[in-house]
Amino acid sequence: MTARAEPRSRPLRASAATPGATSSAKSLASGVYERIKAEIFDFALLPGDRFTESEVAERVGVSRTPVREALYRLEREGYIDVSARNGWGVKPFDFAAFENLYDVRVILELAAVRRLCEMERVPDLQDLNDTWFAPAGERVGEAHAVCDMDEAFHQKLVIAAGNPEMARIHRDISERIRIIRRLDFTLAERIDATYEEHAEILRNVGRRRVDQTQLLLRTHIEASKAVVRQITLHRLHSARTTLTVQPS
């Protein structure tokens, strides 16, 4: 692994109540997967960092079998890669790939809100209204929670359009961009902006204003994309600057 302090973590242990060795192994693999993914998302593991299965197994306190299963799952999802010579490593951020995913996301969501506005009867979006029309004093301010709420907002708009395949593709894209998208909510002003922009989108869907709704939605997504790109670059720079000044 690169020469720097490794992320600290408690050993993982399968629950004694888990029935059967197979279930225990799956539980351990899932725990390792979530731990490493969180370390990547939180920049505790940086793009270019390399490590072995044995190092991860020792650090989290499990055998190499669940570690290997977790690492191959992360590889399939595009977060890490493996080579026979250098072991496992965190893949560099591919901003071009993220741009492409955002482009597809915009296309899907614009199509979804057009369908919503043109439906004879707009589906019930009251749960979204209850969340995003909340007065300032009642709004959620915790970044991770707002990230989950934001993702649910966009997914529910697509689901409400009534095309299951569109919703499936959108769900997959949301998972793949989550690593950077979540950074949008580390700034308090972006949380406030999200509430206001979501409310305005819902307001225009209710009024069946197709062009205005699409304009608001595109502007909202593009603003978020610009912010997360800037924050990602800043986080990477800060993490690497901290690494270079740490005593050996």
RAPE-V178188 format. One record per pair of residues at least 4 apart in sequence whose ideal C-beta (glycine too) atoms are under 8 Angstrom apart, sorted by sequence separation. I is the first residue (numbers start at 1). GAP is how many residues later the second one is. If there is no record, write none. Layout:
BEGIN
<<I:GAP> <I:GAP>>
END
This chain:
BEGIN
<<14:4> <19:4> <20:4> <21:4> <22:4> <23:4> <24:4> <25:4> <26:4> <27:4> <28:4> <29:4> <30:4> <31:4> <32:4> <33:4> <34:4> <35:4> <36:4> <37:4> <38:4> <40:4> <45:4> <51:4> <52:4> <53:4> <54:4> <55:4> <56:4> <57:4> <62:4> <63:4> <64:4> <65:4> <66:4> <67:4> <68:4> <69:4> <70:4> <71:4> <72:4> <73:4> <75:4> <83:4> <94:4> <95:4> <96:4> <97:4> <98:4> <99:4> <100:4> <101:4> <102:4> <103:4> <104:4> <105:4> <106:4> <107:4> <108:4> <109:4> <110:4> <111:4> <112:4> <113:4> <114:4> <115:4> <119:4> <125:4> <126:4> <127:4> <128:4> <129:4> <130:4> <134:4> <135:4> <142:4> <143:4> <144:4> <145:4> <146:4> <147:4> <148:4> <149:4> <150:4> <151:4> <152:4> <153:4> <154:4> <155:4> <156:4> <157:4> <163:4> <164:4> <165:4> <166:4> <167:4> <168:4> <169:4> <170:4> <171:4> <172:4> <173:4> <174:4> <177:4> <178:4> <186:4> <187:4> <188:4> <189:4> <190:4> <191:4> <192:4> <193:4> <194:4> <195:4> <196:4> <197:4> <198:4> <199:4> <200:4> <201:4> <202:4> <203:4> <205:4> <209:4> <210:4> <211:4> <212:4> <213:4> <214:4> <215:4> <216:4> <217:4> <218:4> <219:4> <220:4> <221:4> <222:4> <223:4> <224:4> <225:4> <226:4> <227:4> <228:4> <229:4> <230:4> <231:4> <232:4> <233:4> <234:4> <235:4> <236:4> <237:4> <238:4> <239:4> <240:4> <241:4> <242:4> <1:5> <18:5> <39:5> <40:5> <51:5> <57:5> <62:5> <74:5> <75:5> <82:5> <93:5> <117:5> <134:5> <140:5> <141:5> <158:5> <161:5> <185:5> <204:5> <18:6> <38:6> <39:6> <57:6> <74:6> <75:6> <82:6> <83:6> <116:6> <140:6> <161:6> <184:6> <185:6> <57:7> <60:7> <75:7> <81:7> <82:7> <116:7> <174:7> <80:8> <81:8> <158:8> <159:8> <204:8> <205:8> <15:9> <18:9> <36:9> <71:9> <80:9> <140:9> <158:9> <185:9> <204:9> <14:10> <54:10> <57:10> <80:10> <81:10> <184:10> <14:11> <53:11> <56:11> <71:11> <79:11> <80:11> <15:12> <79:12> <155:12> <158:12> <201:12> <204:12> <14:13> <75:13> <78:13> <14:14> <53:14> <53:15> <56:15> <155:15> <201:15> <12:16> <154:16> <155:16> <200:16> <201:16> <71:17> <53:18> <131:18> <12:19> <155:19> <197:19> <201:19> <12:20> <36:20> <154:20> <132:21> <131:22> <197:22> <198:22> <12:23> <151:23> <197:23> <32:24> <35:25> <128:25> <9:26> <194:26> <151:27> <32:28> <128:28> <31:29> <127:29> <128:29> <32:30> <151:30> <193:30> <194:30> <31:31> <125:31> <147:31> <150:31> <7:32> <56:32> <125:32> <28:34> <32:34> <36:34> <40:34> <53:34> <147:34> <150:34> <190:34> <31:35> <32:35> <36:35> <52:35> <53:35> <125:35> <147:35> <150:35> <29:36> <33:36> <50:36> <51:36> <52:36> <7:37> <29:37> <32:37> <33:37> <37:37> <50:37> <51:37> <123:37> <147:37> <190:37> <7:38> <28:38> <29:38> <32:38> <36:38> <50:38> <51:38> <144:38> <147:38> <40:39> <50:39> <123:39> <143:39> <146:39> <25:40> <29:40> <30:40> <33:40> <40:40> <49:40> <50:40> <184:40> <187:40> <25:41> <29:41> <33:41> <48:41> <49:41> <116:41> <144:41> <37:42> <48:42> <143:42> <47:43> <143:43> <181:43> <184:43> <2:44> <25:44> <29:44> <36:44> <46:44> <47:44> <48:44> <113:44> <116:44> <150:44> <157:44> <183:44> <184:44> <187:44> <45:45> <47:45> <109:45> <112:45> <116:45> <146:45> <153:45> <183:45> <186:45> <2:46> <47:46> <112:46> <115:46> <2:47> <115:47> <141:47> <181:47> <184:47> <1:48> <2:48> <12:48> <13:48> <109:48> <112:48> <113:48> <115:48> <143:48> <146:48> <150:48> <157:48> <180:48> <183:48> <1:49> <6:49> <11:49> <12:49> <105:49> <109:49> <112:49> <180:49> <183:49> <1:50> <9:50> <11:50> <12:50> <40:50> <108:50> <111:50> <141:50> <1:51> <9:51> <10:51> <11:51> <112:51> <140:51> <7:52> <139:52> <180:52> <183:52> <6:53> <139:53> <1:54> <12:54> <112:54> <111:55> <136:56> <139:56> <108:58> <112:58> <108:61> <109:61> <134:61> <108:62> <132:63> <104:65> <105:65> <108:65> <132:66> <133:66> <132:67> <105:68> <104:69> <105:69> <133:69> <128:70> <132:70> <101:72> <105:72> <129:73> <128:74> <101:75> <102:75> <101:76> <125:77> <98:79> <125:80> <125:81> <98:82> <122:83> <122:84> <122:86> <93:87> <113:88> <117:88> <116:89> <118:90> <117:91> <113:92> <117:92> <118:92> <117:93> <114:96> <117:96> <113:97> <77:98> <78:98> <77:99> <114:99> <79:100> <113:100> <114:100> <113:101> <110:104> <113:104> <110:107> <109:108> <110:108> <106:111> <106:112> <109:112> <106:115> <105:116> <106:116> <102:119> <102:123> <99:126> <98:131> <95:134> <41:137> <41:138> <40:139> <93:139> <41:141> <93:143> <47:189> <46:190> <43:192> <43:193> <46:193> <46:194> <43:196> <46:197> <4:239> <5:241> <4:242> <3:245>>
END
